[in-house]
Structures are given as structure tokens and as C-alpha cells.
Amino acid sequence: MEKKFKLEPLKKRGKKEKASGEKPSIKLARFIIEKQNWIVSVFIAACIFCAVAMLFVEVNYDLTEYLPDTAQSGIGLNKMEDEFGYPGTARIMLKDVTLYEAKQYKDRMEDVDGVDQILWCDSTVNIYSGEDFIHKEDIEDYYKDGYAVMDVTFKEGNTAKSTSAAIDELKAIAGDKGCFTGMAVQNKSLQENLASEMQLILTVAIIMIFTILCITTTAWSEPFLFLLVMGVAILLNRGTNIFIGRVSFLTNNVAMVLQEPFLYSRTIRENIAASNPDATFEEIRNAAKIACVDDAIMSFPDGYDTLVGERGVTLSGGQRQRVAIARMLLQKAPVLIFDDSLSAVDAETDSLIRKALSVHMKGSTVILISHRITTLMAADEIMVLKQGRAEEMGTHSELIAKNGIYRKIYEIQMSHDDRNEVREKHGSL
């Protein structure tokens, strides 16, 4: 009986034998090699899409939008926005202008898209009635010696695109006669400076990486391939952010009191309660007493209802710092950072505040940044920084015993006669 054998093509049979015994990693590598044209086409299409999409991805510099819904500071800001609104603001000063010229500038700028209103003296005084009928004391806050000052309120927030575009148009109208300040102007300047700085950093980084690769690699093509892969990865990452819409520049959830604290153009009561809008007046005043600012507030005619100017300019540096400390106390955060936040108060007030805080902040983690030895003496751990590096670490007594840089600073700041007095008055944190 004759047997028949079915012979498969050698090439096809070889593929089956290889495929049956190959590891997954080998199969993946084989797939990439066999489908390389298709894969390259997909990557080229993705790169084109991402190159276009990244132009529509916004970078958000308003950190308050990324606060959790449960954060006390976020709740306070939302409450203030619901009650009073939170539009962008700016201030313009026009130099070398007459009253009538300033009025013409004001009318033109008020018609700019994105501008809600411009407050100037023409809202209370008839500019066209003649200078002989206008009392200088009625307008000196807005016009004096050829200088006109106007307060601008925008329709949207400080970081909105329409606000940025409106500022550009206002500057074009004012020309060389205009000087601009305010939160909206500062935010716009911050965004532009960061964008230009990042472009400069990226350019320098690419040049440095390329130079290092040229020195360390043997093939001339390797540096270009490496930069190509890195560029495609960055492009895909930035382009796919289109599905998020906006990306955050930075998020911070730690309660902090800075050397230059920020205060809203609201009442002192509202500034303190910003971190806890549900706080009662007794709680607000108790926080102010701990921060040793209650007496100063009560000395004002309107007390806690006193309006503070933009960034708290109507208060002294020490008063602003103490109001910020009172606001932080209402937040009751587990981690507290004091960044030289008592630098503007005298040594006696510094000691009183620290003694009061030592009772209130038990159980919290406190990070103190200060140039004053008296502020740091009772800390559990002290780190001495020199040119960005940790020079010494230890408790106050340990660092004094080391006879190093901490000891030198200690001896410079305090004379021999008043060291005992410092130890007696010193309050711990």
C-alpha cells in the first residue's frame, strides 16, 4: 500500500516551529520587526496630533483651583468668591496728563473687552465742570500733580486669558504714559517670565545633553537618536494632556506663614477667617490674641471690620505677619511652616507670640525658618544651612557645645549680659 505525505512549504513550517517555542519577549520583538512600517506610521500620526493638541493645553498658575474641596483654605476662598466675587484687579497710573486727558484715556480703556469697570474720580466729581469748581482734596487720591491713578476690575479672574489680553490692550492704549501694577499684572508677568525661562532652560539642557552624548558615544548617530526618542516622548506627554484640559504648575497643601504674607483687599475679620469661614467672631479674636495682634486691631476705628488695602498695604509689616499667623491658627493644619514669619516684629513681641503658640500648637509638626537664634533655641532639631548645604545639626545645647558656626552666630546676636535674660524669657515651640 502506497503512503502519501503532505509536505508544507519550508518557510511556513519554519515560522510555526519558531512561534510555538518562542518566549513572549521574543514574540514581541518579532512583531515589532515585522510590523515596523505600521508602528512607525502610528507614531508619526500620534506625534502630529500631539504637536497640534499641545497648543491648546493651558497651564494653570492659580494654585487655589487645585485645593481639595475639604481644605479649609479652599472652603474659605470659595465662600469669599460666592459672597463677593473674585475678579481680576489692577491699578494704572498715567503720568503727565491733564484731568481731561486722563478722562479720555479712562473712557477708551473702559471699552476694552474683558474690562468690567474702571474706578476713578469722575464717578464722584464732574470733570468737565472746570478746574475752578473742583476741590483738589476731593480728587487727590486719584489725580495729583499731573498723575492719574485708576483701579481696574476685570470680568474674569487674574489668570484668565481674557484678562491677559485686556492688559495687553490697556498697555497699548496707555503707551509710555502708563504704569501698571496689581495681582492680574503680576500673574501675567509671572506666566510670561516662567515661559521664557523654561524655554531657555530647555535650550541649555539640550545643548548640554548633546555635548555629553557626543563625548561619551562612539557612533555619530547615537546622540541624534537619543534626542529624537526623548523629544518624541516629551511631545506625546504634552500633547496627551489635551484630555485633561489644564495642567497644574504646582500644588501645595501645607499651612504656611511667609515672611511677606498675602492679605486680601477685605476686612481684617475676613482675612483671618479665610482659612475657616465657619469660625465665630470669638474664635477669630482668640486667634488674633494668640498672634498678639488683637490690641492693634482694636485700636483702629472700625476694629475687625477695618478694610486693608491691596496686599495689606495699610498695615505695618509686623501687623501683616501677625494677621497671617492668626489666619493659620484657624486652619488647624497638622504641619505648620514659619518662613521667617516673625522678622518684622521686635524681640519682645517675638517672645510673647512664641510663648502663646507653644500652648496652641501642641501635637503639630512645626518647621521654623529663621535668622534669629531665640526663635530656634527650643526646637527638637536644628539644621544650620550654609550656601544651601547642611553644615550642622542637633539641639541648641549640642550645637553650642560643638563650637561651630551656630555658636558663632549665637555669640554675635547676643551679648554675654543678656543670655540669661533670653533663657528666662524664651518661649518654646
C-alpha positions as CSV (number, residue, x, y, z in Angstrom):
1,M,0.0,0.0,0.0
2,E,1.5,3.3,-1.0
3,K,1.7,6.1,1.7
4,K,1.1,9.7,0.8
5,F,2.8,12.5,2.7
6,K,1.7,16.1,2.7
7,L,4.7,18.5,2.6
8,E,4.3,22.1,3.8
9,P,6.4,24.9,2.5
10,L,9.7,25.0,4.3
11,K,9.4,28.8,5.1
12,K,5.9,28.4,6.5
13,R,6.7,25.4,8.6
14,G,9.8,27.1,10.0
15,K,7.7,30.0,11.2
16,K,5.3,27.7,13.0
17,E,8.1,25.8,14.8
18,K,9.7,29.0,15.9
19,A,6.5,30.6,17.1
20,S,5.5,27.6,19.1
21,G,8.6,27.6,21.2
22,E,9.4,31.4,21.5
23,K,9.2,33.4,24.7
24,P,6.7,36.3,24.8
25,S,9.5,38.9,24.7
26,I,10.8,37.3,21.5
27,K,7.4,37.3,20.0
28,L,7.0,41.0,20.8
29,A,10.4,41.7,19.2
30,R,9.4,39.7,16.1
31,F,6.1,41.6,15.9
32,I,7.8,45.0,16.1
33,I,10.3,44.0,13.3
34,E,7.6,42.6,11.0
35,K,5.1,45.4,11.6
36,Q,7.7,48.2,11.8
37,N,6.2,50.2,9.0
38,W,2.8,50.1,10.6
39,I,4.2,51.1,14.0
40,V,6.2,54.0,12.6
41,S,3.1,55.3,10.8
42,V,1.1,55.2,14.1
43,F,3.9,57.1,15.9
44,I,4.1,59.7,13.2
45,A,0.3,60.2,13.3
46,A,0.4,60.4,17.1
47,C,3.3,63.0,17.0
48,I,1.4,65.2,14.5
49,F,-1.8,65.0,16.7
50,C,0.2,65.8,19.9
51,A,2.1,68.7,18.2
52,V,-1.3,70.3,17.4
53,A,-3.0,69.3,20.7
54,M,-0.3,70.7,22.9
55,L,-1.0,74.2,21.6
56,F,-4.5,74.0,23.2
57,V,-3.3,72.7,26.6
58,E,-3.4,75.5,29.3
59,V,-1.0,75.8,32.2
60,N,-2.8,76.8,35.3
61,Y,-0.9,79.1,37.7
62,D,-3.9,79.7,40.0
63,L,-3.0,77.2,42.8
64,T,-6.3,77.8,44.6
65,E,-8.1,75.8,42.0
66,Y,-6.3,72.6,43.0
67,L,-7.1,72.8,46.7
68,P,-9.2,69.8,47.9
69,D,-12.8,70.5,48.5
70,T,-12.3,69.6,52.1
71,A,-9.4,72.0,52.6
72,Q,-10.3,74.9,55.0
73,S,-8.4,77.4,52.9
74,G,-10.3,76.2,49.7
75,I,-13.6,76.4,51.5
76,G,-12.8,80.0,52.7
77,L,-11.8,81.1,49.2
78,N,-14.9,79.6,47.6
79,K,-17.1,81.3,50.3
80,M,-15.5,84.7,49.6
81,E,-15.9,84.2,45.8
82,D,-19.6,83.3,46.3
83,E,-20.2,86.3,48.5
84,F,-18.0,89.0,46.9
85,G,-16.9,87.6,43.6
86,Y,-13.2,87.1,42.8
87,P,-12.5,89.1,39.6
88,G,-9.0,90.2,38.5
89,T,-7.8,93.6,39.6
90,A,-5.1,96.0,38.5
91,R,-4.1,99.6,39.1
92,I,-3.0,102.0,36.4
93,M,-1.0,105.3,36.8
94,L,-1.0,107.7,33.9
95,K,1.8,110.3,34.1
96,D,2.0,113.8,32.6
97,V,-1.8,114.1,31.8
98,T,-4.4,116.7,32.4
99,L,-7.8,115.8,34.0
100,Y,-9.4,115.9,30.6
101,E,-6.8,113.7,29.0
102,A,-7.0,111.2,31.9
103,K,-10.8,111.1,31.4
104,Q,-10.3,110.3,27.6
105,Y,-7.8,107.6,28.5
106,K,-10.2,106.2,31.0
107,D,-13.2,106.1,28.6
108,R,-11.1,104.3,25.9
109,M,-9.7,101.7,28.4
110,E,-13.2,101.0,29.9
111,D,-14.4,99.9,26.4
112,V,-11.7,97.2,26.2
113,D,-13.0,93.6,26.1
114,G,-12.5,91.9,29.4
115,V,-12.7,95.1,31.5
116,D,-15.7,95.3,33.8
117,Q,-15.2,98.8,35.2
118,I,-12.5,101.4,35.9
119,L,-12.9,103.4,39.1
120,W,-11.6,107.0,39.0
121,C,-12.6,110.4,40.4
122,D,-15.0,111.0,37.6
123,S,-17.5,108.8,39.4
124,T,-17.9,111.4,42.2
125,V,-16.7,114.6,40.5
126,N,-17.8,116.2,37.2
127,I,-14.5,116.5,35.4
128,Y,-16.0,118.9,32.8
129,S,-17.3,121.4,35.3
130,G,-13.9,123.2,35.2
131,E,-10.9,123.1,37.5
132,D,-12.0,126.2,39.4
133,F,-15.1,124.2,40.6
134,I,-13.2,121.1,41.6
135,H,-11.7,120.9,45.1
136,K,-8.3,119.3,45.0
137,E,-8.8,117.4,48.2
138,D,-11.8,115.6,46.6
139,I,-9.7,114.1,43.9
140,E,-6.2,113.9,45.3
141,D,-6.5,110.1,45.8
142,Y,-7.0,109.7,42.0
143,Y,-5.3,112.8,40.5
144,K,-2.4,114.9,41.7
145,D,0.4,116.9,40.0
146,G,-0.4,115.5,36.6
147,Y,-0.6,111.9,37.7
148,A,-3.9,110.0,37.4
149,V,-4.4,106.7,39.3
150,M,-7.2,104.3,38.3
151,D,-8.4,101.0,39.7
152,V,-9.4,98.4,37.1
153,T,-11.7,95.4,37.7
154,F,-11.8,92.7,35.0
155,K,-14.7,90.5,34.1
156,E,-12.8,87.3,34.9
157,G,-10.1,86.2,37.3
158,N,-6.4,87.3,37.4
159,T,-5.2,84.2,35.5
160,A,-7.9,84.2,32.8
161,K,-6.9,84.5,29.1
162,S,-9.4,87.4,28.6
163,T,-7.7,89.3,31.5
164,S,-4.3,88.8,30.0
165,A,-5.5,90.0,26.6
166,A,-7.2,93.0,28.2
167,I,-3.9,94.0,30.0
168,D,-2.1,94.0,26.7
169,E,-4.7,96.2,25.1
170,L,-4.7,98.6,28.1
171,K,-0.9,98.9,27.8
172,A,-1.2,99.7,24.1
173,I,-3.7,102.5,24.9
174,A,-1.6,103.9,27.7
175,G,1.7,103.7,25.9
176,D,4.7,105.3,27.5
177,K,2.4,107.3,29.9
178,G,1.1,104.1,31.7
179,C,2.5,102.2,34.7
180,F,0.7,99.0,35.8
181,T,0.5,97.0,39.0
182,G,-1.9,94.7,40.8
183,M,-2.4,90.9,41.0
184,A,-3.6,90.5,37.4
185,V,-0.5,92.2,36.1
186,Q,1.8,90.3,38.4
187,N,0.2,86.9,37.4
188,K,0.6,87.8,33.7
189,S,4.3,88.8,34.3
190,L,4.9,85.6,36.2
191,Q,3.5,83.4,33.5
192,E,5.5,85.2,30.7
193,N,8.7,85.1,32.7
194,L,8.3,81.4,33.6
195,A,7.6,80.5,29.9
196,S,10.7,82.3,28.7
197,E,12.8,80.9,31.5
198,M,11.7,77.4,30.7
199,Q,12.5,77.8,27.1
200,L,16.0,79.0,28.0
201,I,16.5,76.1,30.4
202,L,15.3,73.6,27.8
203,T,17.7,75.0,25.2
204,V,20.6,74.9,27.5
205,A,19.7,71.3,28.7
206,I,19.5,70.1,25.0
207,I,22.9,71.6,24.2
208,M,24.5,70.1,27.3
209,I,22.9,66.6,26.8
210,F,24.0,66.6,23.1
211,T,27.6,67.6,24.1
212,I,27.8,64.9,26.7
213,L,26.5,62.3,24.3
214,C,29.0,63.3,21.6
215,I,31.8,62.8,24.1
216,T,30.7,59.5,25.5
217,T,29.3,57.7,22.5
218,T,31.2,56.0,19.6
219,A,28.7,56.4,16.8
220,W,27.8,59.8,15.4
221,S,24.2,58.9,15.1
222,E,23.6,57.9,18.7
223,P,23.2,61.5,20.1
224,F,20.6,62.3,17.4
225,L,18.7,59.1,18.1
226,F,18.7,59.7,21.8
227,L,17.4,63.3,21.4
228,L,14.8,62.1,18.9
229,V,13.5,59.5,21.3
230,M,13.5,62.0,24.2
231,G,11.7,64.6,22.1
232,V,9.0,62.2,20.9
233,A,8.4,61.1,24.5
234,I,8.0,64.8,25.6
235,L,5.8,65.6,22.7
236,L,3.5,62.7,23.3
237,N,3.3,63.5,27.0
238,R,2.5,67.2,26.5
239,G,0.0,66.5,23.7
240,T,-2.0,63.9,25.5
241,N,-2.6,66.5,28.3
242,I,-5.4,67.7,25.9
243,F,-7.6,65.1,27.5
244,I,-7.0,66.8,30.9
245,G,-7.6,70.4,29.6
246,R,-5.4,72.2,32.1
247,V,-2.3,71.1,33.8
248,S,-1.2,72.4,37.2
249,F,2.0,74.3,37.8
250,L,2.3,73.5,41.5
251,T,0.1,72.3,44.3
252,N,0.7,73.0,48.0
253,N,-1.4,71.7,50.9
254,V,0.7,72.7,53.8
255,A,-0.3,75.7,56.1
256,M,2.5,78.3,55.8
257,V,3.2,81.8,57.1
258,L,5.7,83.6,54.8
259,Q,8.0,86.5,55.6
260,E,5.8,88.6,53.2
261,P,2.3,87.2,53.8
262,F,-0.5,87.8,51.3
263,L,-3.6,89.6,52.5
264,Y,-6.8,90.2,50.6
265,S,-8.3,93.6,50.0
266,R,-11.0,92.8,52.5
267,T,-11.7,93.4,56.2
268,I,-9.3,92.1,58.8
269,R,-12.0,89.8,60.0
270,E,-12.4,88.3,56.5
271,N,-8.7,87.9,56.1
272,I,-8.3,85.9,59.3
273,A,-11.4,83.8,58.6
274,A,-10.3,83.0,55.1
275,S,-8.9,79.6,56.3
276,N,-12.0,78.8,58.2
277,P,-15.2,80.6,57.1
278,D,-17.3,78.9,59.7
279,A,-15.3,80.4,62.6
280,T,-17.2,82.5,65.1
281,F,-16.0,86.0,66.0
282,E,-14.8,84.7,69.3
283,E,-12.6,82.2,67.6
284,I,-11.3,84.8,65.2
285,R,-10.5,87.2,68.0
286,N,-8.9,84.4,70.1
287,A,-6.6,83.6,67.2
288,A,-5.7,87.3,66.9
289,K,-4.9,87.4,70.7
290,I,-2.6,84.4,70.4
291,A,-0.8,86.2,67.5
292,C,-0.6,89.4,69.6
293,V,-2.4,91.5,67.1
294,D,-5.8,92.0,68.9
295,D,-4.7,95.2,70.6
296,A,-3.5,96.7,67.3
297,I,-6.8,95.7,65.5
298,M,-9.0,97.2,68.3
299,S,-7.1,100.5,68.1
300,F,-8.5,101.0,64.6
301,P,-11.8,103.0,64.4
302,D,-13.6,100.1,62.7
303,G,-11.8,97.3,64.7
304,Y,-12.0,93.9,63.0
305,D,-14.2,95.5,60.2
306,T,-11.3,97.7,59.1
307,L,-10.6,97.3,55.4
308,V,-7.0,96.6,54.4
309,G,-5.6,97.8,51.1
310,E,-4.3,95.5,48.3
311,R,-1.8,93.0,49.8
312,G,-2.4,94.6,53.2
313,V,-0.6,97.9,52.4
314,T,-2.5,99.8,55.1
315,L,-0.9,97.6,57.8
316,S,2.7,97.5,59.0
317,G,4.9,94.6,58.2
318,G,4.6,93.2,61.7
319,Q,0.8,93.6,61.7
320,R,0.5,91.7,58.4
321,Q,2.7,88.9,59.7
322,R,0.6,88.6,62.8
323,V,-2.7,88.6,60.9
324,A,-1.3,85.8,58.7
325,I,-0.4,83.8,61.8
326,A,-3.9,84.3,63.2
327,R,-5.3,83.0,59.9
328,M,-3.1,80.0,60.0
329,L,-4.2,79.2,63.6
330,L,-7.8,78.9,62.5
331,Q,-6.8,76.4,59.8
332,K,-5.5,73.9,62.4
333,A,-3.3,72.1,59.9
334,P,-1.1,69.2,61.2
335,V,2.1,70.7,59.5
336,L,2.9,74.3,60.1
337,I,5.8,76.2,58.3
338,F,7.0,79.6,59.6
339,D,9.3,81.1,56.9
340,D,11.0,83.9,58.9
341,S,7.4,85.0,59.7
342,L,8.4,87.0,62.8
343,S,11.1,89.0,61.2
344,A,9.2,92.3,61.2
345,V,8.3,92.2,65.0
346,D,10.5,93.3,67.8
347,A,12.2,90.7,70.1
348,E,9.8,91.2,73.0
349,T,6.7,90.7,70.7
350,D,8.5,87.7,69.2
351,S,8.9,86.1,72.6
352,L,5.2,86.7,73.5
353,I,4.0,85.2,70.3
354,R,6.2,82.1,70.7
355,K,5.0,81.6,74.2
356,A,1.4,81.7,73.2
357,L,2.0,79.5,70.2
358,S,3.8,76.9,72.2
359,V,0.5,76.1,74.0
360,H,-1.8,76.3,70.9
361,M,0.4,74.2,68.6
362,K,1.0,71.1,70.8
363,G,0.7,67.9,68.7
364,S,1.6,69.7,65.4
365,T,4.7,69.4,63.3
366,V,6.3,72.8,63.2
367,I,9.1,73.8,60.8
368,L,10.8,77.1,61.6
369,I,13.0,79.1,59.2
370,S,14.6,82.0,60.9
371,H,17.8,84.0,61.3
372,R,17.1,84.6,65.0
373,I,18.7,82.2,67.4
374,T,16.0,82.9,70.0
375,T,13.3,81.7,67.7
376,L,15.0,78.3,67.3
377,M,16.5,77.6,70.7
378,A,13.7,75.2,71.9
379,A,13.4,73.3,68.6
380,D,13.8,69.5,68.8
381,E,16.2,69.5,65.9
382,I,18.1,72.5,64.4
383,M,19.7,72.4,61.0
384,V,22.2,75.1,60.1
385,L,22.4,75.8,56.4
386,K,25.4,77.4,54.7
387,Q,25.4,78.1,50.9
388,G,22.5,75.6,50.5
389,R,24.1,72.7,52.4
390,A,23.5,71.4,55.9
391,E,26.5,72.5,57.9
392,E,25.4,71.4,61.4
393,M,22.5,69.5,63.1
394,G,21.5,69.0,66.7
395,T,19.7,70.6,69.6
396,H,20.6,74.1,70.8
397,S,22.9,72.8,73.6
398,E,24.5,70.3,71.3
399,L,25.3,72.9,68.7
400,I,26.7,75.3,71.3
401,A,29.0,72.6,72.6
402,K,30.3,71.9,69.0
403,N,31.7,75.5,68.9
404,G,30.9,75.8,65.2
405,I,29.0,78.2,63.0
406,Y,25.9,78.1,65.2
407,R,27.9,79.1,68.3
408,K,29.4,82.0,66.4
409,I,26.0,83.3,65.3
410,Y,24.7,82.9,68.8
411,E,27.6,84.9,70.3
412,I,27.2,87.6,67.6
413,Q,23.4,88.0,68.2
414,M,23.5,88.1,72.0
415,S,25.9,89.7,74.3
416,H,27.1,87.9,77.4
417,D,25.0,90.0,79.7
418,D,21.6,89.3,78.1
419,R,22.0,85.5,77.5
420,N,20.5,84.7,80.9
421,E,17.6,87.1,80.2
422,V,17.0,85.4,76.9
423,R,16.8,82.0,78.6
424,E,14.3,83.3,81.1
425,K,12.0,85.0,78.6
426,H,12.4,82.4,75.9
427,G,9.2,80.6,74.8
428,S,9.3,77.1,73.3
429,L,7.5,75.8,70.3
